[in-house]
């Protein structure tokens, strides 16, 4: 394949749901059997390398094309990244409050409580939005339920009655689930007033689903009521959450994972203007129970906007 003839590559990818997407992308051949190319994709779901086919296409001066070669790749070739752009379900007109990679625990309004050093910054070139470095929360063997390895926090605007939160997050594989089925991811914290908490929920060993806990009053779980897509352990996930206060009983809570709508509730009665702080405080449990293996949560990026 020469530099003069190989100008385009057709990339076929599968999403978590099995959806096949095809993209034609420009590339340059650097030398025999090697390609340098960059791909920028607007996609509703995180793309994974379930099966990838590269079809090298040569174009002529007349605009016709023909397949020159095809290669089946079981994993992503070095240097090729597929990055979904932006926060797909963020409503128009919101004001950005936070938009930061989690490659440091302080600065830009962030602080952290990390007494045991269980939160660290580590290299991860696979992070979809903010590669190179991410935040790692370690749950060592012997870790007791009912607490988080560390708490990274950021003040929220006040009053806050409508907001969108986007987070890139990855749970380790394997993962020892808590006996209560509760594995909290982050908090919109209101303290005694109440909290709004996305949770990886499921029995020990899975499967796990993405639920939301509206922790105020005599609350009940907001379980998936649109698409109960299971959480894939060991993979990066884009979690998007939107809430809006309204008259009692007509408030909104919606959330998405990897572009797919998981839950949509329009009958929520919120407490008074409540949420004062965002926290990466991924609490394991529940009370009781003890980790018998070392597990991890990773956070790559946080985005918060409001109206």
HELIX and SHEET records of a PDB file:
HELIX    1   1 UNK A  191  UNK A  193  5                                   3    
SHEET    1   A 5 UNK A  34  UNK A  37  0                                        
SHEET    2   A 5 UNK A  20  UNK A  31 -1                                        
SHEET    3   A 5 UNK A   6  UNK A  15 -1                                        
SHEET    4   A 5 UNK A  47  UNK A  59 -1                                        
SHEET    5   A 5 UNK A  65  UNK A  73 -1                                        
SHEET    1   B 4 UNK A  95  UNK A 101  0                                        
SHEET    2   B 4 UNK A 295  UNK A 306 -1                                        
SHEET    3   B 4 UNK A 132  UNK A 139 -1                                        
SHEET    4   B 4 UNK A 119  UNK A 124 -1                                        
SHEET    1   C 6 UNK A  95  UNK A 101  0                                        
SHEET    2   C 6 UNK A 295  UNK A 306 -1                                        
SHEET    3   C 6 UNK A 162  UNK A 171 -1                                        
SHEET    4   C 6 UNK A 236  UNK A 244 -1                                        
SHEET    5   C 6 UNK A 251  UNK A 257 -1                                        
SHEET    6   C 6 UNK A 260  UNK A 268 -1                                        
SHEET    1   D 7 UNK A 110  UNK A 113  0                                        
SHEET    2   D 7 UNK A 151  UNK A 155 -1                                        
SHEET    3   D 7 UNK A 277  UNK A 280 -1                                        
SHEET    4   D 7 UNK A 182  UNK A 189 -1                                        
SHEET    5   D 7 UNK A 195  UNK A 201 -1                                        
SHEET    6   D 7 UNK A 209  UNK A 215 -1                                        
SHEET    7   D 7 UNK A 221  UNK A 222 -1                                        
END                                                                             
